[in-house]
Amino acid sequence: MDVLSDPWLKDRIKFEADLTTLYRLDSTKVSFQEYWQWRPGLPFMFSAFRKLLRIQNGFDVCFPRPEKLLLIDQNALPPRHQAAFGPLLAQLETLDFKFEFFYSVPFIGQITGMGATLTSTDNLSLALLAHSEPKNAIRPVPPAYGFNSFEASGIILATSGGLPGLLGPEPEVQRIRFRHCALDQVYERHVERLSSVSPKLLPLQSEDVSTMLLLCMQRTFDYNVERGAYIPLTEGEAVELRLRMKWADW
């Protein structure tokens, strides 16, 4: 795969031709449990109220089905992502993880999003770092981090830390989240989980990482389309998006 230095601009131009290939979140299809795990307390009450009344949230980001990873050169990382990833990459280096690549996927919106992936020395754990932030954010947004291991049966053991995403995982992903644990503590918990299943795990070589990661992202996308959480833009929404892209620096 080629390493791209400015993927956002290239893919924004690519999708201007047919914006109906893009999808958005249908907030009414997010479950109450997902809303609670995402933001408990008063924010949950607000989200639950809107869900009960079937009030659709506006869309801030649109995306196609991921068909490729956009590998990003480190020198092209925006400073906000460099600052978010730096301490985590240093910790993973002390845990003997091997850096593989930075990446993004095509999307359109008023955010920037980036990921990083590394592999453990035994090739049984894939470290995933993710950071997305509004372009006009006043305060830094903390990154999320986690570790995935893959069983031959198709089960994925995922142990995560940091703030959760909105949507829950697909059925074959057995995820445990430690919201307030540091990265090294999350990895320690992940290793504990692997101790009883290590003979069933598939080792992941460096040359297979991008393929496996893309397959996982495609499975997540397809699952959320099947459950109705991701829906294609209507023609009216595509017109609205085209105007945003023209006048609001999308």
URWOTA-V105821 format. One record per residue. N is the residue number from 0. PHI is phi in whole degrees, 0 to 359 (999 if undefined). OMEGA is omega as a letter, one per 30 degrees, with the letter a starting at -180 (NA if undefined). Layout:
# URWOTA-V105821
<<N & PHI & OMEGA> <N & PHI & OMEGA>>
This chain:
# URWOTA-V105821
<<0 & 999 & l> <1 & 285 & l> <2 & 267 & a> <3 & 261 & a> <4 & 265 & a> <5 & 216 & a> <6 & 289 & a> <7 & 298 & a> <8 & 296 & a> <9 & 298 & a> <10 & 281 & l> <11 & 298 & l> <12 & 297 & a> <13 & 301 & a> <14 & 270 & l> <15 & 297 & a> <16 & 292 & a> <17 & 217 & a> <18 & 284 & l> <19 & 286 & l> <20 & 279 & a> <21 & 268 & l> <22 & 240 & l> <23 & 220 & l> <24 & 282 & l> <25 & 263 & a> <26 & 294 & l> <27 & 285 & a> <28 & 264 & l> <29 & 286 & a> <30 & 285 & l> <31 & 299 & l> <32 & 298 & l> <33 & 296 & l> <34 & 298 & a> <35 & 293 & a> <36 & 293 & a> <37 & 287 & a> <38 & 216 & l> <39 & 289 & l> <40 & 82 & a> <41 & 299 & l> <42 & 302 & l> <43 & 296 & a> <44 & 300 & l> <45 & 296 & a> <46 & 295 & a> <47 & 296 & l> <48 & 299 & l> <49 & 295 & l> <50 & 294 & l> <51 & 299 & l> <52 & 272 & a> <53 & 56 & l> <54 & 271 & a> <55 & 278 & l> <56 & 287 & l> <57 & 293 & a> <58 & 258 & a> <59 & 253 & a> <60 & 212 & l> <61 & 231 & a> <62 & 204 & l> <63 & 269 & l> <64 & 297 & a> <65 & 291 & l> <66 & 250 & l> <67 & 199 & l> <68 & 266 & l> <69 & 263 & a> <70 & 282 & a> <71 & 247 & l> <72 & 293 & a> <73 & 302 & a> <74 & 291 & a> <75 & 266 & l> <76 & 294 & l> <77 & 301 & a> <78 & 306 & a> <79 & 295 & l> <80 & 283 & l> <81 & 301 & a> <82 & 293 & a> <83 & 289 & a> <84 & 276 & a> <85 & 309 & a> <86 & 297 & a> <87 & 291 & l> <88 & 296 & l> <89 & 296 & l> <90 & 295 & a> <91 & 294 & l> <92 & 296 & l> <93 & 290 & l> <94 & 269 & l> <95 & 67 & l> <96 & 275 & l> <97 & 261 & l> <98 & 292 & l> <99 & 253 & a> <100 & 191 & l> <101 & 266 & a> <102 & 206 & l> <103 & 216 & l> <104 & 228 & a> <105 & 297 & l> <106 & 198 & l> <107 & 231 & l> <108 & 168 & a> <109 & 272 & l> <110 & 223 & l> <111 & 242 & a> <112 & 225 & a> <113 & 209 & l> <114 & 227 & l> <115 & 221 & a> <116 & 224 & a> <117 & 219 & l> <118 & 239 & l> <119 & 285 & a> <120 & 296 & l> <121 & 272 & l> <122 & 63 & a> <123 & 260 & a> <124 & 230 & l> <125 & 250 & l> <126 & 273 & a> <127 & 236 & l> <128 & 247 & a> <129 & 221 & l> <130 & 212 & l> <131 & 228 & a> <132 & 204 & l> <133 & 302 & a> <134 & 297 & a> <135 & 253 & a> <136 & 300 & l> <137 & 276 & l> <138 & 248 & l> <139 & 298 & l> <140 & 262 & a> <141 & 291 & l> <142 & 281 & l> <143 & 254 & a> <144 & 209 & l> <145 & 188 & a> <146 & 226 & l> <147 & 242 & l> <148 & 227 & a> <149 & 242 & l> <150 & 274 & l> <151 & 298 & a> <152 & 285 & a> <153 & 104 & l> <154 & 289 & l> <155 & 245 & l> <156 & 269 & a> <157 & 237 & l> <158 & 234 & a> <159 & 235 & l> <160 & 223 & a> <161 & 82 & a> <162 & 290 & a> <163 & 283 & l> <164 & 284 & a> <165 & 288 & a> <166 & 268 & l> <167 & 286 & a> <168 & 281 & l> <169 & 289 & a> <170 & 303 & a> <171 & 280 & l> <172 & 265 & l> <173 & 262 & a> <174 & 257 & l> <175 & 238 & a> <176 & 245 & l> <177 & 247 & a> <178 & 302 & a> <179 & 249 & l> <180 & 266 & l> <181 & 291 & a> <182 & 303 & a> <183 & 295 & l> <184 & 291 & l> <185 & 296 & l> <186 & 296 & l> <187 & 300 & l> <188 & 295 & a> <189 & 295 & l> <190 & 299 & l> <191 & 299 & l> <192 & 294 & a> <193 & 284 & a> <194 & 302 & a> <195 & 268 & a> <196 & 234 & a> <197 & 307 & l> <198 & 295 & a> <199 & 269 & a> <200 & 276 & l> <201 & 266 & l> <202 & 290 & a> <203 & 241 & l> <204 & 279 & a> <205 & 305 & a> <206 & 291 & a> <207 & 260 & a> <208 & 297 & a> <209 & 296 & l> <210 & 295 & a> <211 & 296 & a> <212 & 296 & l> <213 & 296 & l> <214 & 300 & l> <215 & 296 & a> <216 & 292 & l> <217 & 293 & l> <218 & 296 & l> <219 & 299 & l> <220 & 298 & a> <221 & 298 & l> <222 & 298 & a> <223 & 285 & l> <224 & 291 & a> <225 & 300 & a> <226 & 274 & l> <227 & 86 & a> <228 & 284 & l> <229 & 251 & l> <230 & 229 & l> <231 & 290 & l> <232 & 296 & l> <233 & 284 & l> <234 & 297 & l> <235 & 295 & l> <236 & 292 & l> <237 & 294 & l> <238 & 296 & l> <239 & 300 & a> <240 & 294 & l> <241 & 298 & l> <242 & 293 & l> <243 & 299 & a> <244 & 295 & a> <245 & 280 & a> <246 & 248 & a> <247 & 245 & l> <248 & 60 & l> <249 & 279 & NA>>
